[in-house]
Amino acid sequence: QARFSSGQEWLQSVTLVPENHSLTLHAGRRHLTLKTADLQHYAGERGKRGHKLPRGLQKVSSVEVAE
């Protein structure tokens, strides 16, 4: 909460991903597709952040949901 209030951390986007769908993150010319099981690694508990994305994919420019 304090880091968010001070501007050190921020929320870029919120996307709903239905079951059995995948999430593709785009960062420049790179992209990463995460299936439902892969997303669990990056999810945090309520009010806490999850794990960071791999290097080179931390500045996400767009998000796409696919079946």
N, C-alpha and C positions, 0 to 999 in steps of 0.2 A: 504494500500500500504506500509506504513512504517513498520508494523509488519511483512509483508511478506518479505520485503527486509532485515530485521534484523534477520530473521530466527525464530521468535516467532510463526508464523503461516505458514502453507504450504498447498498446494493442493495435495491430495493423488491420486485421480483419477477422470476422467471424463467419464461418461457413458450416452449414448443416450437411452432413454426409450420410445418406441413407445406408442401411445395411446392404452388404454385397455390392457396394459401389466403391470406386477408387477416387483418390484425390491426387491431382497433378499440380505440383508447385513449379512455377517458372521463375527463374532468376537470371535475367539476361538471356544468353543462349543456352543455358543449362536448364534441365528440368528433372524432377524426381516424382515418380508415381508411387503412391502409398496405398496399399490395399487395407481393408478394415483391420486385419490383424497387425499390420505394421503401424497403424495409427496409435495403437495402445501404448507403444513405447514412448510416444511424444506427448501423451495425455498426462495432465497433472491432476492431483486431487483437488477438490473444490477449493477455490481461492489460492491455489498454489500453481506455479508454472511447471511445465513438464521439461523434458530434455531439449537441448538445442538441436537445430538441424545441422547436417554436415557442413563443413567449410565450403564456401562457394555457393551455398544455397540459402544463406541466412538473410539475404536481402531479396525477399520474394517480391516480384513485380506483378504477378497475377496467379490466380487460383482457379482450378477447373475441376468439376465433378463429372465423372463418367461411369457408365455401367460396366 
